Amino acid sequence: DLLVVGPGVLGSLIATIWLQQNAGCKVVGQTNTTNHHEELQALGIHPITKDEGATDKYPFVVFSAPPHGSENYITEVRAAAERWNGVGSLLFTSSTAVYDVSDNGPCDENSPIVGKGRSPRTDVLLGAEEEVLKVGGSVVRLVGLYISSPLSSIHTTVMGSTVLIARFHEFNLIHNRDRGAHVYWLKKEHVDARPDYILNLIHYEDAAALCINILSKMTRGQIFLGCDNTPVSRQEIMDVLKQNKSFESGDFQGFTVADGPLGKKITNYETRRKLGWQPKYGSFASFVNTL
């Protein structure tokens, strides 16, 4: 059985794949409100609010809710960790924002971490990670997530159920099917940002598959990193989209900033070696070329 705290696009995809791979199991999705409970039920997920079943424990727990919208994120992560019975695996989805690299330089699992007190955002993430690691749970630090219509064929190859495919399509539409920085840029004529800023990406489906891999291996107290190993600049992303007829160019004309902070070039060879995991989409361009 699996508890998913924060069954949004990533969490619901993890839950759906888990249901397909573990016949007869129960997957519970914990939310702050009841707004999307009907959609979760259609996916086979049993929805509850965080005030329900507070004493119930689960062998597998994944916390995939983002910090925004939470009054006390670390406390919520701690509460989720307390619902793990210690048998299977506990996983927290964090962010590569905690790595202290900002000059378009190389970054991997062993790169330095932002010091405490330098950033409220990273302080919260690192505090949440500590809550999970200290009880034997694991952390996966994810780069930028994206998904774009039409949805790819992973639902056929991984889930193997046309019913689940249709239901996830419906759920994803409710949660805004197109997600990622490129979606925002396509709607803007000019974007006040550097075109050479390096971004790191992973498709939602690959991120879900990575989380499933970590949970299934029942890891303890480890930190993993999720990315496609193909860092790409903002300009390169838009150039890829312009060459594909599946995307309308919208109002976008260009980036307008020539200076400012840069990003980081993230790779996760250590994670791949430990887990034997590879993404289906090795780059943003390889995904776009499937559309």
C-alpha positions in Angstrom: 0.0 0.0 0.0 1.2 3.5 -0.8 0.4 7.0 0.7 1.0 9.9 -1.7 1.0 13.2 0.1 0.4 15.8 -2.6 -1.2 13.9 -5.5 -0.9 16.6 -8.1 0.5 15.8 -11.6 3.6 14.1 -10.3 2.0 12.5 -7.3 -1.0 11.2 -9.2 1.2 9.7 -11.9 3.3 7.9 -9.3 0.1 6.6 -7.8 -1.3 5.5 -11.1 1.8 3.6 -12.1 2.0 2.0 -8.6 -1.6 0.8 -8.9 -0.8 -0.8 -12.2 2.4 -2.5 -11.1 1.0 -3.7 -7.7 -2.3 -5.5 -8.3 -4.6 -5.4 -5.3 -2.8 -2.7 -3.4 -4.4 0.4 -2.0 -3.1 3.9 -2.9 -4.2 6.8 -0.7 -3.8 10.4 -1.9 -3.6 13.0 0.9 -4.7 16.5 -0.1 -5.3 19.8 1.7 -8.8 20.2 0.2 -11.5 18.0 -1.4 -11.4 19.9 -4.7 -10.1 17.1 -6.8 -11.2 14.1 -4.9 -13.6 12.9 -7.6 -10.8 13.0 -10.2 -8.5 11.0 -7.9 -11.1 8.4 -7.3 -11.5 8.0 -11.1 -7.8 7.1 -11.2 -8.3 4.5 -8.5 -6.7 6.6 -5.8 -8.5 6.8 -2.4 -8.5 10.5 -1.5 -8.3 11.8 2.1 -7.5 15.2 3.6 -4.6 15.6 5.9 -6.9 15.6 9.0 -8.2 12.1 8.1 -6.7 8.9 9.2 -3.8 10.6 11.0 -2.9 7.5 12.9 -2.9 5.2 9.8 0.6 4.0 8.8 1.8 2.8 5.4 4.8 0.7 4.2 5.4 3.1 1.3 5.0 6.9 1.6 6.0 9.6 -1.0 5.8 13.3 -0.2 5.4 15.2 -3.5 3.7 18.4 -2.5 5.5 21.6 -3.2 6.4 24.2 -0.5 4.2 27.0 -1.8 0.7 27.0 -0.3 2.0 25.5 3.0 2.1 27.4 6.2 4.6 25.1 7.8 6.1 22.8 5.2 8.7 21.1 7.4 6.0 20.2 10.0 3.9 18.7 7.2 6.8 16.6 5.9 7.5 15.5 9.5 3.8 14.4 9.8 4.1 12.5 6.6 7.2 10.7 7.8 5.4 9.7 11.0 2.9 7.8 8.8 5.6 5.5 7.4 5.7 2.2 9.3 9.4 1.7 8.4 8.9 -1.4 6.3 9.0 -0.4 2.7 10.3 3.1 1.7 9.8 6.8 2.5 10.6 9.3 -0.2 10.6 13.1 -0.3 10.7 14.9 -3.7 13.0 17.9 -3.2 14.7 20.3 -5.6 18.1 20.8 -7.1 17.8 24.4 -6.0 19.7 23.4 -2.9 22.9 23.0 -4.8 25.2 26.0 -4.5 26.2 26.4 -8.2 25.2 29.5 -10.1 27.7 30.1 -12.9 26.5 27.6 -15.5 29.1 25.3 -13.9 28.9 21.5 -13.4 26.7 20.1 -10.7 26.0 16.5 -9.5 25.0 14.6 -6.4 28.1 15.6 -4.6 28.1 19.3 -5.3 28.1 21.8 -2.4 24.8 22.7 -0.8 23.6 26.3 -0.1 24.4 27.2 3.4 21.7 27.6 6.0 20.4 31.2 6.4 21.3 32.3 2.9 17.9 31.5 1.3 14.5 31.0 2.9 13.5 28.6 0.1 16.5 26.3 0.4 16.3 26.5 4.2 12.8 25.0 4.0 13.8 22.3 1.5 16.9 21.3 3.5 14.9 21.2 6.7 12.3 19.0 5.1 15.0 16.7 3.8 16.4 16.4 7.3 13.1 15.2 8.6 13.0 12.4 6.1 16.6 11.4 6.2 16.8 11.2 10.0 14.1 8.4 10.1 15.7 6.4 7.3 13.8 7.9 4.4 15.3 8.9 1.1 15.3 12.1 -0.9 15.2 12.7 -4.7 16.2 16.2 -5.8 14.4 17.0 -9.0 15.3 19.5 -11.7 12.6 21.4 -13.7 9.6 19.3 -14.5 7.7 19.6 -17.8 4.9 18.0 -19.7 3.2 19.0 -23.0 0.4 17.8 -25.1 -0.1 15.4 -26.7 0.9 13.0 -24.0 3.5 10.5 -25.0 3.2 6.7 -25.2 4.6 5.9 -21.7 1.1 5.2 -20.5 0.9 2.3 -23.0 4.3 0.9 -22.2 4.3 1.4 -18.4 0.7 1.4 -17.4 -0.6 -0.9 -20.0 -4.2 0.1 -19.5 -6.3 2.2 -21.9 -8.7 2.9 -19.0 -5.9 4.4 -16.9 -4.6 6.3 -19.9 -8.0 7.9 -20.5 -8.4 8.7 -16.8 -5.0 10.2 -16.5 -5.6 12.3 -19.6 -8.7 13.8 -17.9 -6.9 14.4 -14.7 -4.0 16.0 -16.4 -6.3 18.4 -18.3 -7.8 19.5 -15.0 -4.3 20.3 -13.7 -3.2 22.2 -16.8 -1.7 19.6 -19.2 1.0 21.9 -20.5 3.6 22.6 -17.7 7.1 24.0 -17.8 8.9 27.2 -18.4 8.5 27.0 -22.1 4.7 27.2 -21.8 5.0 30.6 -20.1 7.6 31.9 -22.6 5.4 31.0 -25.6 2.8 33.3 -24.3 5.1 36.3 -23.9 6.4 38.6 -26.6 9.5 39.5 -24.7 10.9 37.6 -21.7 13.1 39.5 -19.3 15.7 36.8 -18.8 19.1 35.7 -20.2 18.9 33.5 -23.2 22.1 31.7 -22.2 20.9 30.8 -18.7 21.3 27.0 -18.4 18.2 25.0 -17.3 18.0 21.3 -16.4 14.9 19.3 -17.1 13.1 16.0 -16.6 9.8 14.9 -18.0 7.0 14.3 -15.4 6.8 10.7 -16.6 10.5 10.1 -16.2 10.4 11.7 -12.7 7.5 9.4 -11.7 9.4 6.4 -13.0 12.5 7.4 -11.0 10.4 7.8 -7.8 8.9 4.4 -8.4 12.3 2.9 -8.9 13.6 4.4 -5.6 10.5 3.3 -3.7 10.6 -0.2 -5.1 14.3 -0.7 -4.1 13.4 0.2 -0.5 16.3 2.5 -0.1 17.3 3.9 3.2 18.7 7.4 4.0 20.0 8.1 0.5 19.9 11.3 -1.6 19.3 10.9 -5.4 19.1 13.3 -8.2 16.6 13.4 -11.1 17.5 15.0 -14.4 17.8 14.0 -18.1 21.6 14.7 -18.2 21.2 17.2 -21.0 21.4 20.8 -19.7 20.0 23.3 -22.1 19.8 27.1 -22.4 16.6 29.0 -22.5 17.3 30.0 -26.1 18.0 26.4 -27.1 14.6 25.4 -25.7 12.8 27.9 -27.8 14.7 27.0 -30.9 13.6 23.4 -30.5 10.0 24.5 -30.2 10.2 26.7 -33.2 11.3 23.7 -35.3 8.4 21.6 -34.2 4.9 22.0 -35.8 3.2 20.6 -32.7 3.8 23.9 -30.9 2.4 27.3 -31.9 5.0 30.0 -31.7 2.6 32.3 -29.9 3.8 35.8 -29.2 7.3 34.9 -28.3 10.0 37.0 -30.0 13.0 36.7 -27.7 14.8 37.2 -24.4 15.9 40.7 -23.5 18.5 40.5 -20.7 22.2 40.3 -21.4 23.6 39.9 -17.9 22.6 38.5 -14.4 23.0 35.2 -12.7 23.5 32.0 -14.6 22.4 28.4 -13.8 24.1 25.1 -13.4 24.8 22.0 -15.6 23.4 19.1 -13.7 24.2 15.4 -14.3 23.2 12.4 -12.2 25.5 9.5 -13.2 25.8 8.3 -9.6 22.0 8.0 -9.3 21.8 6.1 -12.5 24.6 3.7 -11.4 23.0 3.0 -8.1 19.5 2.4 -9.4 20.0 1.2 -12.9 17.6 3.9 -14.1 17.6 5.7 -17.4 15.0 8.3 -18.5 12.9 7.6 -21.5 13.5 11.1 -22.8 17.3 11.8 -22.8 16.7 15.5 -23.6 13.9 18.1 -24.0 14.6 17.9 -27.8 14.1 14.1 -27.9 10.8 14.5 -26.2 9.6 17.3 -28.6 10.7 15.1 -31.5 8.1 12.4 -30.5 5.2 14.8 -30.9 
